[in-house]
Each structure stands twice: as C-alpha cells, then as structure tokens.
Amino acid sequence: MTGTKRTSIWRFLGAFWYFFKHYSFTAIIVYAILIPVFSWLGAGILRWSNIPYLSYTNAVSVAKDHPWAMVSLLLLLLLIVLAIYLQFAYLLLMVAYRRKDQRPTIRQLVAQLWHRLPRLSPGTFGFFLLYFLLIVPFGGNFISTPLLAKVQIPDFIVEFIMTKPLLVAALVLLYVGAFYFGNRLFLVIPMLMFEQQTVRRAVRASWQRTWGRFWWITLRIIGIIASISVLYGIMLGGFYFGQRWFDTQGHTTALSAAIVNFNLLTLVNYTISILATVWVLDLSLQLMKDYDVHAFDGLPDLPRVKAKPWWRVAVPIAFTVVAIVFAGYGYSYFAGLLVVDPQTLSHRGVDDGNGVQNTVQALKKTHKEHPTYVEMDIQETRDHKFVVMHDPNLSTLAGQNKPVDKQTLTGLTNTTIHENGHQTKIDSFDDYLHAAQQIHQKLLVEIKLNAGQNRRELVNRFIKRYGDSLLAHHDIIHSLDYGVVEQLKTQRPALTVGYILPFNFIGVPQTKADFYTMEYTTLNDRFVSGAHREHKKVFAWTVNDSDSMIKVMNMDADGVITDQLSTLKRQIRQQQGGRDYATQLLQYGTQVISDNQ
C-alpha cells in the first residue's frame, strides 16, 4: 500500500476540499435529515401513545402504563446510537484514505462503510450505548456530534453538586473515569472498521494496545486542544482588530466589511471544527499503525473518479446560496434586526446575592431593578398553610435538619435564615404576596409538591385562597409537577400556568401548560420554535453568565430567569442599543466557542 502519512495542518489545507466535502456530507445528513426525523419519531411515539410529556419524573410510570411506547423509544435510541456510529465510522474512513494519499468520492466511502459494518448484536448495541452516551461526551476526546448534544449534565445540577463536597468528588471521579476509559478504548471503533473484529475482541485489544500509553494519548489530545485554541484565538483577534479599523471608515464600508468578516469567521470556525475532528481521528489511526505497520493493508485502493459535470455546476451554486443566506443573516445581526426584548425574571427574588432568597427583604431590593416578574417558591406546611421556601429542608439556610412540610407556619416564620451575608425570618406566602402587591411587582409562583402530600387537596386550597388575587394582579404560576399544572388549568383555566422542564428530552410536550420553563443547558432553537408554533412562551432558567444570556436571547426565548438580574438588564440594553461592529463580531466569535463546548 502507499504510505500512511500523518495529517499535518499543511496536508489538511492541501486536501481541504476533500475533508470539507465529506465532513459537510455527514453534517447535512445529521442536521437536515436525522435530527428532524428522530425528533418527529420521538414526538410521534408520545403523541400516538397519549403521553403528554416525558421526563425523569414520569419515566417509571410511562414504562409501566405504556410498555409499547417505552419499547418504541428504546428502539429509537438504538437507531440514534447506530447513526452516531455510522457518522464516526464514515469520518474515520475519510481520514484513513487521506493518509493513503487517496481521495475517494462520497459514494465510494459509503460503499466501504457498508462493507465494514460490524455484526450488530444486542451486546454490540449495549457497548455503543455505553461508549457514545457516557465515554465520548464526558471523556473529553474533542470529537462529538449534534446527536449527542443532549448528553450533558444540566447546569442547575452541577451548581447543586458544587455545594456538596462528596458529590463534587463523585463528579470528578465520573469525569476522570470517563476520560480514562475513553483513552483506553480509543481504538475500538478503528479496529471494528479496519480489522473487522467483534466488539468484545476490539475492546480487549484496545485495552492491551493502549496499556502504558495513557499519558502519551492525553498529552496529544491536550496538544490538539491547545493548537486549535491558539489558532482560533489568533484568527478571531485578526478579524476583531481588522474590523476595528473598518469601523473608522464610515457606516457603509464598516457594515459591508462586518458582513464579509462574519461570513469568513463562520467559515474559519467550520474549518477549525473539521481540523479538530481530523486530528483526533488521525491520532487513533496513528496508534494503530504504531502497533501494526500493516494495520491498513486491508483497506483497498479505490479508483479515482472524475466529478460529474452536474457536480461542477451544483457546488458553486450551493456555495453561492449558502453565502447569500449567511450574508443576509450577518446583515440582520449587525443591523439590529435580530434584537429581542425578553421578559426579565429574578430567580428566587434575588439579584447578585442582595439578600436571602425567597424573602421580602430581597424582594424589595430586587424590585428596584424593575424585573418583569420575580420568580419565587412556595411549599405547604404541616398545618396546610403556604410558606416561601425553595429547599425541602431547613439545613442549608437555617442550619436545622427539619423538613419544611413537617413544620407549622408559625414555627417556620419564627425561624431565622442566613445567606449571602444577610439574615432575616422566613416569610409566609401571604406576607410575600402582600408585599409584592404593595410595590406592584408581578410574581412567578413555583408550587412545590413534597413526597407524601396530597396533590389534589393542596391545589384546591391554593386556588381557593389565592386564585382570584393572582388573576387580579397578573401573577403567573409554574410547577415541576405536571399533575399540579394540569389541575390548575382544569379548575381555573384563566390562570397562566407553566410547566418546568429540567431537561429537553423529545421536543415540545403536548400539555395544557401556557408556557414552559426550560433549564437552558439543553434548550435549543428547535424547542423554542416548536413552542411558539403552539403559541406558548418559553422561559430559560437559570441563566447567570453573559454569554449564556446572549445565547438564549438569540434563540428568541420569551423570558430569562437569572440570579444576576442587573447583568441581564445590562446585556439587553447593549443588544438593543447597538454596539460597534468589531465588538459584535467578537461577541459572535466567542459565542461560537461557547456553543461548541
């Protein structure tokens, strides 16, 4: 066979069109076909089975009451896993053939992929499920796929874990373990492809061949990440400082340059994503060759095929169309046509730790920032009254190991709580609601249901006591318990009630909710657009850093729930007030980095 040369940056640039073509082929298949089809199938399974939503809160009941739906969802998961494998395998073949100084066509690579499919058994799927859903996302091997975009720990869970030393240790062990196993199993897919081994033998062989090479692999992965980061940083800096000069040359020149730079920066980012993928896959192939110089002898030479005449015409047309679309988007971005004005919501009534969460003390201070709503939490006490409190236990704020729902309202309101260097008493919902109405502050009330509480009776008491008042003052409600949401909308349809989703599993649920409060980590444009088509709003929570705020605003989220209300208001003002084009370009470039993490 011909030589198998490493893919340096110069060899990459020399074969740029080859890599661009094949990488784009997989991207188009994934984004334009697989993700929409899988989303449609997942939503369809729930709809056809009359399941309004799927969450960790109802997964057991769905499996028990709708076994065929659960079987269908598991089959869908297996299809997704197979699609991920095929994407990785195709890209691996792409790099392997380039190492042989060959440039096969898409059709030739697809044919080779078909001939090299492993024997698919339940054990094979089980391994792929573990490998792609646990090892790849958490292992940090710098190659991923949008099909794995939802495999991540939501930020609110991470924030909770960071307050518990034992859980922090467990999380660190999870990441370290996943990274270690990811390195040791680095060669499994290459061996399935090029040595035609079974999964069991490939796992055993990868474990043996990477023995003693953990740090060698790790340092090269770090080197790839560092090289990519430096390269992108230099390119982004060049665009930024170049645009700063254009910004001094008059509005028309500056805007035209900004649109061109926007398109070029998008192309640079896409190219660097391809380069990162190629380098990581090339590393796995180099490891195989280091162990066995004949590792790729079974890879047949493929005849060179000239491009069809229609292809020579179609490609320039496609590039032109894409360039026009991005130019239009760039113009909209720089001209301020994409600016949104989301509703602002203070999470638990605080702004940058200005008081104890869920207290009148913090409410009055935060109100000075004029949030659209103050989001707060209520629970029912032992004597069937409502108290303002998020945690089910008093240990964090009061240092007392007492469940909230087992205490009386009087006992709770006489309890002192501490946070952020402040202290005050726990407030009843009556007092909190009265204080909010006095200062004309609208509330987003989260109703929490604790284990063992009677949902129907709790909601009945809540509606009887507060329904009219909440309607009169335009307050809204949401809950993590869908039974609470459904009962509220059934008994008092006029109330505006939302459903809290901690995770975006399968798109927009089919519920009675008026809006959705979605944890922002897995929130995406597709969910927001789907909710808007059903005339339902989407609030993103809990969004505390500037980049994430801009990200959810660009998704057209209707509201942003945050602990950093002042920062959010400042970001909205900057978006609406317009910035110089250089700053906008830099912000776009850094947002791309955030999206790719």
Secondary structure, DSSP 4 states (H G I P E B T S, - for coil): --------HHHHHHTHHHHHHHHHHHHHIIIIIIHHHHHHHHHHHHHHTT-----TTTHHHHHHH-HHHHHHHHHHHHHHHHHHHHHHHHHHHHHHHHHTT----HHHHHHHHHHTPPP--HHHHHHHHHIIIIIHHHHT-S---GGGTT-S--HHHHHHHTT-HHHHHHHHHHHHHHHHHHHHTTTHHHHHHHS---HHHHHHHHHHHTTT-HHHHHHHHHHHHHHHHHHHHHHHHHHHHHHHHHTTS-HHHHHHHHHHHHHHHHHHHHHHHHHHHHHHHHHHHHHHHHH-TTTTTTS------PPPHHHHHHHHHHHHHHHHHHHHHHHHHHTTTT----EEEEETT-SSS-S-TTSHHHHHHHHTT--SEEEEEEEE-TTS-EEE-SSSBSHHHHS---BGGGS-HHHHHT-EEEETTEEEEPPBHHHHHHHHHHTT--EEEEEP--TT--HHHHHHHHHHHHHHHHHHTT-EEEES-HHHHHHHHHH-TTS-EEEEESS-SSSS---S-SEEEEEGGG--HHHHHHHHHTT-EEEEE---SHHHHHHHHHTT-SEEEES-HHHHHHHHHHHHH---HHHHHHHHHHHHHHHH-
